């Protein structure tokens, strides 16, 4: 005969109390997490809204195409806007090939080498260095040692060093998303390592690499401290005519206006911030469009 089944165990009051306590703790933790997300977003919206309300009325054709002036009502941002665009293009040209090349080497060629380990530690440390330190490095290396002076190429090279760790780390993550089975299939068809990287790995990881480029340019376009350290011109009334020309940028122009006591210059600074944000959104939109277009082709 089979043994009689045991009666089901009933939850004791202590168990019920512990379960309710666990549910309350979980709900409290969820609400704390929500608050931690909502509060920064709310503060960001308040700051952006305040800047937009203060500076939107100042934005017009004269402001966008005008030259800087000591009179707030006549001041414009055209040299700073053009300088920022030139600076971002040069920064991308310098940083992206170097960053992607370094990522390809670390992931595809030197995964287990001692040199790759040293480079990885250096990149991780450089990612946390304050931007003003890069400005001092650019001052000593590009402005004085290479004698570039306070030129456009010196500013772009300094910003390229600043965003290089971001490009390398994001590109490495993008390369890791490519399955090893595709690499092995390429080798099985007789492809060399470089052919496998060029025709399989890089096209598959290009959307992630473009995402890293967006993050890098987004950081570089708003940097002020490195440009001030290398000697970017605060007041300039002409456009750059080459990579060796003096320049200014929107963050420098905004910093100049904020430092002035007149209320009208603060309004100009708010309008400059709005233009800077719109420029950043425009550049990011182009990069996002290219990324989605490439994803559809895949």
Backbone as CSV, one residue per row, in Angstrom:
resi,resn,N_x,N_y,N_z,CA_x,CA_y,CA_z,C_x,C_y,C_z
1,UNK,0.839,-1.192,0.000,0.000,0.000,0.000,0.883,1.254,0.000
2,UNK,0.416,2.245,-0.742,1.187,3.492,-0.802,1.015,4.280,0.483
3,UNK,2.058,5.022,0.819,2.028,5.818,2.044,1.020,6.955,1.890
4,UNK,0.328,7.266,2.932,-0.653,8.357,2.858,0.039,9.681,2.547
5,UNK,-0.599,10.459,1.648,-0.025,11.747,1.257,-0.072,12.722,2.413
6,UNK,0.974,13.560,2.470,1.059,14.535,3.537,0.160,15.725,3.223
7,UNK,-0.473,16.238,4.216,-1.323,17.407,3.973,-0.483,18.591,3.523
8,UNK,-0.982,19.456,2.622,-0.211,20.619,2.143,0.142,21.550,3.291
9,UNK,1.364,22.045,3.186,1.834,22.961,4.223,1.149,24.311,4.052
10,UNK,0.674,24.853,5.103,0.019,26.157,5.083,1.031,27.234,5.449
11,UNK,0.901,28.368,4.771,1.806,29.483,5.061,1.527,30.024,6.454
12,UNK,2.569,30.176,7.189,2.450,30.717,8.540,2.331,32.241,8.478
13,UNK,1.841,32.853,9.528,1.785,34.327,9.552,3.138,34.978,9.338
14,UNK,4.194,34.319,9.824,5.536,34.886,9.621,5.913,34.913,8.151
15,UNK,5.579,33.822,7.408,5.868,33.769,5.978,5.084,34.833,5.217
16,UNK,3.813,35.010,5.572,2.998,36.024,4.894,3.546,37.428,5.136
17,UNK,3.974,37.669,6.358,4.542,38.975,6.677,5.830,39.224,5.900
18,UNK,6.678,38.199,5.791,7.930,38.345,5.044,7.659,38.581,3.566
19,UNK,6.636,37.872,3.023,6.304,38.052,1.608,5.797,39.464,1.338
20,UNK,4.907,39.949,2.201,4.397,41.310,2.035,5.515,42.337,2.165
21,UNK,6.421,42.102,3.104,7.543,43.025,3.270,8.426,43.051,2.019
22,UNK,8.652,41.866,1.426,9.445,41.804,0.196,8.773,42.531,-0.957
23,UNK,7.440,42.398,-1.049,6.707,43.100,-2.114,6.794,44.607,-1.930
24,UNK,6.654,45.068,-0.685,6.746,46.498,-0.422,8.135,47.037,-0.741
25,UNK,9.161,46.270,-0.378,10.527,46.707,-0.675,10.755,46.781,-2.186
26,UNK,10.231,45.789,-2.908,10.386,45.789,-4.362,9.680,46.980,-5.001
27,UNK,8.464,47.266,-4.556,7.736,48.415,-5.097,8.445,49.727,-4.775
28,UNK,8.977,49.816,-3.546,9.716,51.034,-3.181,10.961,51.205,-4.050
29,UNK,11.642,50.101,-4.327,12.840,50.166,-5.170,12.481,50.591,-6.590
30,UNK,11.367,50.075,-7.112,10.925,50.455,-8.461,10.636,51.944,-8.534
31,UNK,9.947,52.479,-7.506,9.622,53.898,-7.510,10.871,54.760,-7.348
32,UNK,11.849,54.288,-6.589,13.116,55.021,-6.463,13.828,55.075,-7.807
33,UNK,13.818,53.963,-8.534,14.444,53.938,-9.858,13.723,54.882,-10.821
34,UNK,12.395,54.876,-10.770,11.643,55.787,-11.631,11.953,57.244,-11.295
35,UNK,12.036,57.526,-10.012,12.354,58.897,-9.595,13.747,59.292,-10.054
36,UNK,14.687,58.339,-9.998,16.053,58.627,-10.428,16.125,58.910,-11.928
37,UNK,15.190,58.367,-12.701,15.146,58.639,-14.138,14.383,59.924,-14.427
38,UNK,13.260,60.132,-13.748,12.388,61.274,-14.049,13.010,62.588,-13.593
39,UNK,13.670,62.605,-12.438,14.211,63.858,-11.903,15.254,64.486,-12.829
40,UNK,16.271,63.748,-13.298,17.221,64.390,-14.232,16.556,64.853,-15.525
41,UNK,15.620,64.054,-16.043,14.923,64.469,-17.260,14.114,65.741,-17.032
42,UNK,13.474,65.839,-15.875,12.701,67.041,-15.567,13.606,68.261,-15.467
43,UNK,14.729,68.113,-14.761,15.669,69.236,-14.652,16.228,69.628,-16.008
44,UNK,16.511,68.617,-16.856,17.015,68.915,-18.197,15.987,69.681,-19.017
45,UNK,14.726,69.254,-18.941,13.669,69.949,-19.673,13.494,71.378,-19.170
46,UNK,13.613,71.563,-17.859,13.490,72.914,-17.307,14.610,73.804,-17.820
47,UNK,15.844,73.297,-17.808,16.977,74.091,-18.275,16.853,74.416,-19.762
48,UNK,16.516,73.394,-20.560,16.382,73.624,-21.997,15.240,74.590,-22.278
49,UNK,14.119,74.411,-21.582,12.988,75.308,-21.776,13.327,76.741,-21.419
50,UNK,14.063,76.942,-20.326,14.449,78.295,-19.927,15.358,78.944,-20.968
51,UNK,16.312,78.158,-21.499,17.226,78.694,-22.503,16.479,79.016,-23.797
52,UNK,15.590,78.120,-24.207,14.848,78.337,-25.450,13.943,79.558,-25.327
53,UNK,13.255,79.687,-24.212,12.360,80.841,-24.031,13.143,82.149,-24.043
54,UNK,14.332,82.149,-23.437,15.112,83.374,-23.358,15.789,83.727,-24.677
55,UNK,16.248,82.718,-25.415,17.064,83.017,-26.591,16.385,82.860,-27.929
56,UNK,15.203,82.223,-27.976,14.589,81.965,-29.273,14.210,83.246,-30.000
57,UNK,13.757,84.243,-29.270,13.377,85.494,-29.914,14.539,86.266,-30.502
58,UNK,15.765,85.951,-30.073,16.950,86.667,-30.582,17.453,86.078,-31.894
59,UNK,17.039,84.854,-32.208,17.546,84.178,-33.404,16.841,84.720,-34.636
60,UNK,17.616,85.283,-35.534,17.111,85.752,-36.812,18.256,85.688,-37.826
61,UNK,17.985,86.162,-39.020,18.997,86.102,-40.073,20.218,86.939,-39.728
62,UNK,20.006,88.111,-39.165,21.136,88.968,-38.797,21.999,88.325,-37.721
63,UNK,21.372,87.643,-36.791,22.129,86.986,-35.727,22.946,85.822,-36.284
64,UNK,22.379,85.051,-37.196,23.068,83.873,-37.729,24.177,84.248,-38.693
65,UNK,23.993,85.300,-39.467,24.978,85.664,-40.494,25.805,86.887,-40.123
66,UNK,25.590,87.433,-38.927,26.321,88.624,-38.525,27.661,88.303,-37.894
67,UNK,28.492,89.341,-37.784,29.803,89.226,-37.160,29.717,89.643,-35.696
68,UNK,30.646,89.198,-34.860,30.645,89.628,-33.462,30.789,91.135,-33.337
69,UNK,30.202,91.669,-32.303,30.244,93.116,-32.078,30.262,93.391,-30.584
70,UNK,30.764,94.555,-30.225,30.758,94.960,-28.824,29.388,95.445,-28.391
71,UNK,28.490,95.640,-29.344,27.104,95.978,-29.063,26.254,94.716,-29.190
72,UNK,25.544,94.380,-28.137,24.832,93.118,-28.094,23.787,93.008,-29.193
73,UNK,23.104,94.090,-29.498,22.031,94.037,-30.488,22.556,93.853,-31.905
74,UNK,23.855,94.081,-32.141,24.448,93.935,-33.462,25.325,92.691,-33.578
75,UNK,25.488,91.939,-32.485,26.409,90.803,-32.476,25.802,89.611,-33.203
76,UNK,26.657,88.883,-33.924,26.251,87.677,-34.629,27.200,86.521,-34.339
77,UNK,26.885,85.363,-34.905,27.654,84.153,-34.599,28.214,83.489,-35.848
78,UNK,28.205,84.155,-36.987,28.604,83.483,-38.225,30.030,82.930,-38.174
79,UNK,31.050,83.675,-37.766,32.396,83.083,-37.690,32.472,81.904,-36.712
80,UNK,31.782,82.009,-35.581,31.807,80.910,-34.610,31.083,79.684,-35.146
81,UNK,29.975,79.886,-35.847,29.219,78.761,-36.397,30.019,78.036,-37.471
82,UNK,30.615,78.802,-38.382,31.441,78.189,-39.425,32.662,77.514,-38.817
83,UNK,33.278,78.156,-37.828,34.425,77.541,-37.170,34.075,76.228,-36.495
84,UNK,32.899,76.136,-35.864,32.469,74.888,-35.228,32.259,73.782,-36.256
85,UNK,31.650,74.127,-37.391,31.433,73.128,-38.436,32.763,72.624,-38.993
86,UNK,33.696,73.544,-39.292,35.019,73.124,-39.757,35.715,72.260,-38.715
87,UNK,35.590,72.649,-37.472,36.257,71.930,-36.393,35.722,70.510,-36.261
88,UNK,34.397,70.351,-36.376,33.809,69.025,-36.248,34.189,68.123,-37.421
89,UNK,34.223,68.685,-38.623,34.600,67.877,-39.786,36.044,67.407,-39.660
90,UNK,36.959,68.305,-39.293,38.360,67.915,-39.125,38.541,66.922,-37.984
91,UNK,37.807,67.130,-36.897,37.896,66.193,-35.773,37.450,64.798,-36.194
92,UNK,36.357,64.710,-36.938,35.883,63.406,-37.410,36.888,62.769,-38.366
93,UNK,37.483,63.567,-39.255,38.459,63.040,-40.211,39.680,62.486,-39.488
94,UNK,40.100,63.129,-38.407,41.269,62.669,-37.670,40.952,61.518,-36.722
95,UNK,39.827,61.593,-36.011,39.551,60.640,-34.937,38.977,59.317,-35.436
96,UNK,38.085,59.365,-36.417,37.400,58.137,-36.816,38.329,57.100,-37.448
97,UNK,39.180,57.458,-38.425,40.087,56.417,-38.949,41.028,55.849,-37.896
98,UNK,41.584,56.713,-37.041,42.489,56.226,-35.998,41.757,55.335,-35.002
99,UNK,40.558,55.783,-34.579,39.809,55.007,-33.593,39.347,53.668,-34.125
100,UNK,38.814,53.649,-35.334,38.358,52.386,-35.919,39.541,51.469,-36.196
101,UNK,40.652,52.035,-36.680,41.834,51.210,-36.919,42.368,50.582,-35.641
102,UNK,42.394,51.370,-34.558,42.848,50.824,-33.274,41.899,49.724,-32.785
103,UNK,40.601,49.932,-32.963,39.627,48.916,-32.542,39.791,47.634,-33.346
104,UNK,40.016,47.756,-34.651,40.218,46.574,-35.495,41.470,45.818,-35.060
105,UNK,42.531,46.536,-34.772,43.751,45.857,-34.322,43.522,45.123,-33.005
106,UNK,42.901,45.786,-32.044,42.712,45.174,-30.728,41.796,43.961,-30.791
107,UNK,40.777,43.992,-31.652,39.802,42.905,-31.694,40.175,41.790,-32.656
108,UNK,40.825,42.124,-33.762,41.051,41.129,-34.805,42.491,40.637,-34.883
109,UNK,43.441,41.414,-34.414,44.850,41.037,-34.563,45.548,40.793,-33.233
110,UNK,45.264,41.602,-32.236,46.060,41.537,-31.012,45.262,41.204,-29.782
111,UNK,44.315,40.264,-29.887,43.443,39.959,-28.744,44.225,39.462,-27.532
112,UNK,45.271,38.670,-27.756,45.978,38.040,-26.636,47.402,38.554,-26.466
113,UNK,47.763,39.589,-27.184,49.129,40.085,-27.082,49.284,40.998,-25.865
114,UNK,50.507,41.108,-25.382,50.788,41.970,-24.246,50.620,43.441,-24.621
115,UNK,50.974,43.787,-25.854,50.813,45.163,-26.307,49.343,45.573,-26.307
116,UNK,48.469,44.655,-26.729,47.039,44.969,-26.733,46.530,45.209,-25.313
117,UNK,47.029,44.438,-24.359,46.629,44.647,-22.971,47.055,46.004,-22.449
118,UNK,48.277,46.414,-22.801,48.753,47.738,-22.371,47.901,48.841,-23.004
119,UNK,47.566,48.677,-24.283,46.748,49.686,-24.971,45.359,49.761,-24.355
120,UNK,44.790,48.633,-24.005,43.462,48.625,-23.395,43.453,49.376,-22.069
121,UNK,44.468,49.158,-21.251,44.552,49.874,-19.974,44.709,51.371,-20.215
122,UNK,45.530,51.738,-21.195,45.726,53.161,-21.498,44.436,53.805,-21.977
123,UNK,43.671,53.106,-22.813,42.416,53.658,-23.324,41.416,53.836,-22.187
124,UNK,41.330,52.856,-21.308,40.410,52.962,-20.184,40.761,54.136,-19.279
125,UNK,42.050,54.384,-19.090,42.461,55.520,-18.263,42.210,56.853,-18.975
126,UNK,42.457,56.903,-20.278,42.261,58.149,-21.027,40.798,58.555,-21.089
127,UNK,39.886,57.576,-21.041,38.461,57.895,-21.114,37.995,58.709,-19.907
128,UNK,38.702,58.616,-18.790,38.297,59.341,-17.593,39.094,60.602,-17.314
129,UNK,39.979,60.991,-18.235,40.806,62.193,-18.032,39.969,63.436,-18.302
130,UNK,40.019,64.465,-17.445,39.269,65.706,-17.709,39.701,66.356,-19.014
131,UNK,38.748,67.066,-19.632,39.012,67.647,-20.945,40.084,68.724,-20.898
132,UNK,40.226,69.420,-19.768,41.240,70.473,-19.705,42.645,69.883,-19.801
133,UNK,42.825,68.633,-19.376,44.133,67.983,-19.497,44.475,67.767,-20.974
134,UNK,43.463,67.411,-21.761,43.695,67.290,-23.195,44.062,68.643,-23.799
135,UNK,43.471,69.706,-23.262,43.858,71.031,-23.722,45.314,71.328,-23.445
136,UNK,45.795,70.968,-22.257,47.213,71.172,-21.942,48.103,70.307,-22.832
137,UNK,47.645,69.064,-23.106,48.406,68.208,-24.009,48.458,68.805,-25.412
138,UNK,47.316,69.303,-25.890,47.304,69.933,-27.200,48.170,71.179,-27.259
139,UNK,48.186,71.957,-26.158,49.021,73.157,-26.104,50.501,72.803,-26.225
140,UNK,50.911,71.774,-25.494,52.320,71.406,-25.534,52.717,70.664,-26.793
141,UNK,51.812,69.817,-27.313,52.172,68.965,-28.448,51.942,69.648,-29.791
142,UNK,50.731,70.126,-30.011,50.383,70.653,-31.334,50.723,72.139,-31.482
143,UNK,50.426,72.930,-30.443,50.645,74.372,-30.563,52.127,74.714,-30.510
144,UNK,52.873,74.078,-29.590,54.269,74.462,-29.390,55.254,73.503,-30.079
145,UNK,55.106,72.193,-29.854,56.095,71.254,-30.406,56.008,71.199,-31.926
146,UNK,54.802,70.993,-32.470,54.629,70.958,-33.922,54.446,72.350,-34.526
147,UNK,54.375,73.380,-33.686,54.295,74.779,-34.129,53.083,75.036,-35.008
148,UNK,51.944,74.422,-34.654,50.709,74.700,-35.377,50.096,76.038,-34.961
149,UNK,50.490,76.530,-33.787,49.880,77.756,-33.280,48.431,77.519,-32.882
150,UNK,47.719,78.612,-32.623,46.303,78.483,-32.259,45.455,78.424,-33.521
151,UNK,45.693,77.380,-34.308,45.055,77.213,-35.610,43.938,76.180,-35.544
152,UNK,43.227,76.090,-36.636,42.113,75.157,-36.730,42.582,73.712,-36.606
153,UNK,43.708,73.370,-37.210,44.197,72.000,-37.154,44.644,71.633,-35.742
154,UNK,45.177,72.600,-34.995,45.557,72.326,-33.611,44.336,72.044,-32.759
155,UNK,43.254,72.820,-32.937,42.032,72.561,-32.192,41.407,71.234,-32.567
156,UNK,41.393,70.898,-33.869,40.809,69.630,-34.298,41.620,68.440,-33.786
157,UNK,42.943,68.548,-33.820,43.783,67.456,-33.320,43.593,67.261,-31.815
158,UNK,43.451,68.347,-31.081,43.219,68.242,-29.637,41.878,67.583,-29.343
159,UNK,40.837,67.983,-30.043,39.532,67.361,-29.841,39.527,65.912,-30.321
160,UNK,40.316,65.610,-31.355,40.409,64.219,-31.806,41.013,63.327,-30.721
161,UNK,42.038,63.827,-30.034,42.587,63.064,-28.907,41.547,62.899,-27.797
162,UNK,40.724,63.923,-27.606,39.721,63.878,-26.549,38.682,62.791,-26.799
163,UNK,38.233,62.660,-28.043,37.147,61.716,-28.345,37.660,60.361,-28.813
164,UNK,38.970,60.213,-28.978,39.524,58.961,-29.477,39.165,57.760,-28.598
165,UNK,39.240,57.842,-27.259,38.825,56.689,-26.453,37.371,56.296,-26.674
166,UNK,36.487,57.270,-26.865,35.076,56.955,-27.115,34.926,56.190,-28.424
167,UNK,35.618,56.643,-29.456,35.533,55.977,-30.757,36.079,54.558,-30.679
168,UNK,37.192,54.384,-29.988,37.809,53.054,-29.904,36.900,52.091,-29.146
169,UNK,36.401,52.498,-27.989,35.590,51.591,-27.181,34.271,51.252,-27.865
170,UNK,33.612,52.237,-28.461,32.347,51.960,-29.145,32.566,51.102,-30.391
171,UNK,33.664,51.326,-31.095,33.962,50.516,-32.282,34.283,49.078,-31.892
172,UNK,34.972,48.883,-30.794,35.256,47.523,-30.335,33.974,46.786,-29.972
173,UNK,33.062,47.480,-29.309,31.783,46.846,-28.989,31.014,46.487,-30.255
174,UNK,31.097,47.350,-31.266,30.420,47.049,-32.530,31.053,45.843,-33.218
175,UNK,32.367,45.736,-33.191,33.039,44.590,-33.801,32.706,43.295,-33.076
176,UNK,32.505,43.362,-31.776,32.179,42.154,-31.007,30.789,41.614,-31.315
177,UNK,29.918,42.448,-31.876,28.570,41.982,-32.207,28.550,41.080,-33.443
178,UNK,29.627,41.065,-34.222,29.694,40.203,-35.404,29.982,38.777,-34.944
179,UNK,29.143,37.808,-35.279,29.365,36.422,-34.808,30.670,35.848,-35.360
180,UNK,31.320,35.042,-34.536,32.549,34.392,-34.983,32.292,33.405,-36.115
181,UNK,31.059,32.899,-36.211,30.747,31.960,-37.292,30.921,32.610,-38.663
182,UNK,30.633,33.926,-38.776,30.838,34.614,-40.051,32.321,34.738,-40.373
183,UNK,33.135,34.966,-39.361,34.572,35.011,-39.590,35.081,33.641,-40.061
184,UNK,34.643,32.597,-39.395,35.080,31.250,-39.769,34.594,30.875,-41.163
185,UNK,33.385,31.315,-41.517,32.883,31.037,-42.863,33.725,31.740,-43.917
186,UNK,34.141,32.976,-43.632,34.998,33.701,-44.579,36.350,33.021,-44.730
187,UNK,36.921,32.568,-43.609,38.181,31.835,-43.695,37.995,30.525,-44.460
188,UNK,36.857,29.864,-44.256,36.596,28.612,-44.959,36.489,28.780,-46.461
189,UNK,36.086,29.953,-46.919,36.005,30.230,-48.353,37.332,30.693,-48.937
190,UNK,38.366,30.755,-48.100,39.692,31.109,-48.589,40.055,32.566,-48.459
191,UNK,39.273,33.366,-47.718,39.577,34.781,-47.562,40.734,34.971,-46.587
192,UNK,41.540,35.971,-46.839,42.572,36.341,-45.877,41.929,37.098,-44.721
193,UNK,42.718,37.350,-43.683,42.163,38.056,-42.527,41.709,39.469,-42.915
194,UNK,42.509,40.167,-43.711,42.115,41.518,-44.108,40.865,41.492,-44.992
195,UNK,40.764,40.526,-45.898,39.561,40.418,-46.716,38.339,40.122,-45.860
196,UNK,38.506,39.276,-44.856,37.406,38.980,-43.943,36.976,40.231,-43.187
197,UNK,37.935,41.024,-42.714,37.605,42.244,-41.973,36.927,43.265,-42.886
198,UNK,37.465,43.450,-44.087,36.961,44.497,-44.977,35.597,44.164,-45.559
199,UNK,35.346,42.899,-45.860,34.117,42.535,-46.565,33.037,41.951,-45.665
200,UNK,33.413,41.525,-44.461,32.423,40.898,-43.573,32.272,41.688,-42.271
201,UNK,33.358,41.871,-41.534,33.275,42.426,-40.185,32.898,43.907,-40.213
202,UNK,33.623,44.703,-40.994,33.351,46.140,-41.005,31.957,46.486,-41.534
203,UNK,31.490,45.894,-42.639,30.111,46.204,-43.058,29.059,45.804,-42.028
204,UNK,29.258,44.689,-41.333,28.282,44.257,-40.334,28.298,45.148,-39.102
205,UNK,29.437,45.695,-38.760,29.556,46.502,-37.548,29.445,48.000,-37.812
206,UNK,29.220,48.401,-39.053,29.187,49.817,-39.380,28.116,50.601,-38.629
207,UNK,26.888,50.077,-38.432,25.906,50.846,-37.638,26.386,51.162,-36.227
208,UNK,27.016,50.211,-35.571,27.543,50.480,-34.238,28.688,51.466,-34.257
209,UNK,29.531,51.413,-35.289,30.626,52.366,-35.404,30.087,53.769,-35.609
210,UNK,29.036,53.910,-36.415,28.425,55.221,-36.612,27.813,55.743,-35.320
211,UNK,27.270,54.847,-34.506,26.748,55.274,-33.204,27.861,55.847,-32.335
212,UNK,29.006,55.201,-32.333,30.144,55.735,-31.594,30.602,57.073,-32.139
213,UNK,30.546,57.231,-33.464,30.908,58.518,-34.058,29.955,59.617,-33.620
214,UNK,28.668,59.288,-33.522,27.684,60.268,-33.055,28.010,60.710,-31.636
215,UNK,28.302,59.756,-30.762,28.633,60.096,-29.378,29.902,60.947,-29.305
216,UNK,30.889,60.617,-30.125,32.148,61.351,-30.094,31.955,62.795,-30.556
217,UNK,31.266,62.972,-31.683,31.055,64.327,-32.199,30.174,65.127,-31.249
218,UNK,29.211,64.460,-30.616,28.335,65.149,-29.670,29.124,65.708,-28.501
219,UNK,30.134,64.972,-28.052,30.949,65.493,-26.960,31.883,66.598,-27.438
220,UNK,32.476,66.407,-28.607,33.468,67.370,-29.078,32.860,68.720,-29.386
221,UNK,31.634,68.748,-29.909,31.067,70.011,-30.362,30.771,70.968,-29.204
222,UNK,30.616,70.442,-27.998,30.309,71.305,-26.864,31.474,71.596,-25.952
223,UNK,32.676,71.138,-26.319,33.836,71.346,-25.453,34.358,72.783,-25.558
224,UNK,34.667,73.355,-24.413,35.180,74.716,-24.361,36.585,74.783,-23.761
225,UNK,36.807,74.043,-22.680,38.079,74.137,-21.958,39.298,73.830,-22.827
226,UNK,39.317,72.751,-23.626,40.511,72.507,-24.447,40.790,73.620,-25.450
227,UNK,39.722,74.188,-26.019,39.919,75.250,-27.008,40.453,76.518,-26.363
228,UNK,40.001,76.803,-25.147,40.520,77.979,-24.440,41.997,77.788,-24.100
229,UNK,42.366,76.586,-23.697,43.752,76.335,-23.302,44.699,76.463,-24.491
230,UNK,44.293,75.966,-25.661,45.196,76.026,-26.811,45.203,77.414,-27.455
231,UNK,44.333,78.324,-26.993,44.393,79.701,-27.459,43.446,80.044,-28.585
232,UNK,42.272,79.406,-28.618,41.289,79.785,-29.629,40.872,81.236,-29.426
233,UNK,40.669,81.945,-30.529,40.377,83.375,-30.478,38.961,83.587,-29.964
234,UNK,38.806,84.511,-29.013,37.493,84.803,-28.457,36.713,85.756,-29.350
235,UNK,37.388,86.767,-29.860,36.728,87.782,-30.692,37.368,87.739,-32.070
236,UNK,36.605,87.334,-33.066,37.134,87.189,-34.416,36.064,87.640,-35.400
237,UNK,36.460,88.357,-36.422,35.494,88.920,-37.379,35.723,88.409,-38.796
238,UNK,36.399,87.265,-38.943,36.627,86.712,-40.279,36.469,85.194,-40.196
239,UNK,36.272,84.579,-41.362,36.101,83.137,-41.435,37.450,82.459,-41.643
240,UNK,37.614,81.236,-41.171,38.864,80.506,-41.431,39.031,80.264,-42.930
241,UNK,40.235,80.494,-43.444,40.518,80.278,-44.860,41.436,79.093,-45.096
242,UNK,41.658,78.292,-44.073,42.488,77.101,-44.195,42.671,76.461,-42.841
243,UNK,43.273,75.269,-42.824,43.447,74.560,-41.561,44.480,75.227,-40.662
244,UNK,45.293,76.128,-41.223,46.282,76.839,-40.414,45.794,78.213,-39.983
245,UNK,44.516,78.508,-40.197,43.970,79.816,-39.864,43.495,79.846,-38.422
246,UNK,43.483,81.032,-37.825,42.894,81.194,-36.504,41.385,80.968,-36.585
247,UNK,40.788,80.622,-35.466,39.380,80.251,-35.484,38.749,80.548,-34.139
248,UNK,37.452,80.509,-34.134,36.682,80.482,-32.901,35.575,79.461,-33.081
249,UNK,34.839,79.185,-32.013,33.781,78.185,-32.067,32.604,78.667,-31.229
250,UNK,31.467,78.039,-31.427,30.269,78.456,-30.707,30.437,78.387,-29.193
251,UNK,31.017,77.328,-28.629,31.195,77.336,-27.167,32.069,78.491,-26.677
252,UNK,33.090,78.851,-27.458,33.941,79.981,-27.080,33.148,81.276,-27.114
253,UNK,32.339,81.454,-28.174,31.541,82.669,-28.288,30.512,82.757,-27.170
254,UNK,29.888,81.640,-26.824,28.911,81.630,-25.732,29.593,81.958,-24.409
255,UNK,30.768,81.389,-24.191,31.523,81.678,-22.963,31.869,83.160,-22.863
256,UNK,32.219,83.767,-23.976,32.538,85.197,-23.993,31.325,86.033,-23.622
257,UNK,30.168,85.693,-24.171,28.964,86.464,-23.878,28.508,86.272,-22.434
258,UNK,28.623,85.062,-21.927,28.194,84.807,-20.547,29.059,85.571,-19.559
259,UNK,30.311,85.777,-19.883,31.219,86.477,-18.969,30.982,87.979,-18.925
260,UNK,30.141,88.501,-19.810,29.858,89.936,-19.826,28.699,90.267,-18.888
261,UNK,28.719,91.431,-18.249,27.684,91.742,-17.257,26.359,92.199,-17.861
262,UNK,26.350,92.653,-19.112,25.117,93.189,-19.688,24.089,92.072,-19.909
263,UNK,22.847,92.380,-19.627,21.773,91.412,-19.780,21.573,91.011,-21.232
264,UNK,21.816,91.946,-22.165,21.618,91.643,-23.583,22.577,90.559,-24.067
265,UNK,23.800,90.553,-23.551,24.751,89.518,-23.942,24.335,88.149,-23.397
266,UNK,23.684,88.112,-22.250,23.170,86.843,-21.735,22.077,86.291,-22.646
267,UNK,21.262,87.177,-23.198,20.263,86.746,-24.177,20.934,86.204,-25.430
268,UNK,22.005,86.871,-25.870,22.770,86.351,-27.008,23.349,84.974,-26.706
269,UNK,23.831,84.789,-25.483,24.388,83.490,-25.103,23.320,82.402,-25.144
270,UNK,22.122,82.722,-24.669,21.030,81.750,-24.726,20.686,81.393,-26.173
271,UNK,20.660,82.419,-27.050,20.400,82.152,-28.464,21.514,81.308,-29.078
272,UNK,22.763,81.566,-28.686,23.869,80.749,-29.174,23.764,79.305,-28.718
273,UNK,23.309,79.090,-27.490,23.120,77.728,-26.991,22.060,77.006,-27.809
274,UNK,20.979,77.706,-28.149,19.923,77.099,-28.966,20.477,76.697,-30.331
275,UNK,21.256,77.585,-30.949,21.848,77.271,-32.252,22.815,76.098,-32.131
276,UNK,23.583,76.053,-31.052,24.514,74.947,-30.837,23.766,73.622,-30.708
277,UNK,22.668,73.608,-29.963,21.880,72.389,-29.829,21.265,71.965,-31.154
278,UNK,20.773,72.942,-31.924,20.196,72.608,-33.231,21.260,72.064,-34.179
279,UNK,22.466,72.637,-34.141,23.562,72.123,-34.968,23.915,70.699,-34.586
280,UNK,23.963,70.436,-33.284,24.246,69.090,-32.806,23.161,68.115,-33.255
281,UNK,21.904,68.513,-33.142,20.811,67.639,-33.578,20.874,67.385,-35.076
282,UNK,21.257,68.399,-35.847,21.356,68.222,-37.294,22.456,67.230,-37.657
283,UNK,23.631,67.379,-37.054,24.722,66.449,-37.326,24.360,65.037,-36.885
284,UNK,23.733,64.899,-35.726,23.328,63.584,-35.251,22.269,62.965,-36.159
285,UNK,21.362,63.799,-36.672,20.308,63.286,-37.553,20.908,62.712,-38.830
286,UNK,21.914,63.393,-39.374,22.569,62.873,-40.577,23.236,61.533,-40.293
287,UNK,23.947,61.433,-39.169,24.613,60.177,-38.820,23.605,59.063,-38.549
288,UNK,22.497,59.386,-37.875,21.473,58.377,-37.603,20.819,57.901,-38.897
289,UNK,20.604,58.840,-39.829,20.040,58.457,-41.128,20.965,57.498,-41.867
290,UNK,22.254,57.797,-41.880,23.205,56.905,-42.543,23.242,55.537,-41.874
291,UNK,23.148,55.518,-40.538,23.169,54.245,-39.828,21.945,53.409,-40.163
292,UNK,20.757,54.003,-40.138,19.542,53.254,-40.450,19.517,52.814,-41.912
293,UNK,20.043,53.651,-42.781,20.090,53.277,-44.191,20.975,52.059,-44.396
294,UNK,22.095,52.009,-43.690,22.982,50.846,-43.818,22.349,49.604,-43.194
295,UNK,21.633,49.762,-42.096,20.959,48.623,-41.473,19.909,48.029,-42.397
296,UNK,19.182,48.859,-43.140,18.177,48.341,-44.072,18.829,47.554,-45.205
297,UNK,20.010,48.003,-45.646,20.696,47.270,-46.699,21.124,45.886,-46.241
298,UNK,21.428,45.764,-44.950,21.813,44.455,-44.431,20.613,43.524,-44.322
